[in-house]
């Protein structure tokens, strides 16, 4: 019997060593697999497209003092007082507008003075005048060497007719 117990005793330690080695190999395999999966997912991920440059915030330029023009309507002299602001997202265009203020004001005064009272009494007439004013300001910017499309809008912040 002693022979049988000595024969089984040396067999037990190799099984434990085998289990430890198997568990250690399994742990290493899991760690290597996890690390490889992480590396593969981060390196093979589709490159994110560069975010489109966010548009610059709008900048406004108030043309002060307000425009005052007179025109005839039904044999009467009528007055129009308009406060105008220009909008651009480009600082260079705003500076160009400031440096060409006399030309901008002249063009807008000529445009405003040639209007019809009855037409300006309607919303459509005011919208048409705003579009004409935008084209007029863009023309000044174009002749000054700027980019006319950079002037995005003309706003009438006050519009009084008498």
BELJO-V464934 format. One line per field, one symbol per residue. ss: DSSP state (a for helix, b for strand, c for the rest). phi: phi as a letter, one per 20 degrees, with the letter a starting at -180 (. if undefined). A space follows every 50 residues. Layout:
# BELJO-V464934
ss = ???
phi = ???
This chain:
# BELJO-V464934
ss = caaaaaaaaaaaaaaaaaaaaaaaaaaaaaaaaaaaaaaaaaaccccccc ccccccccbbbbbbbbbbbbbbbccbbbbbbbbbbbbbccaaaaaaaaac aaaaaaaaaaaaacccaaaaccaaaaaaaaaaaaaaaaaaaaaccccaaa bbbbbbbbbbbc
phi = .ffffffefffffffffffffffffffffffffffffffffeeeffffff fggfffffddceedfffcccbeblmcedccdceccdcbddfffffffffd gffffffffffffeedgffffdfffffffffffffffffffffenedfff eebddeebbcdc
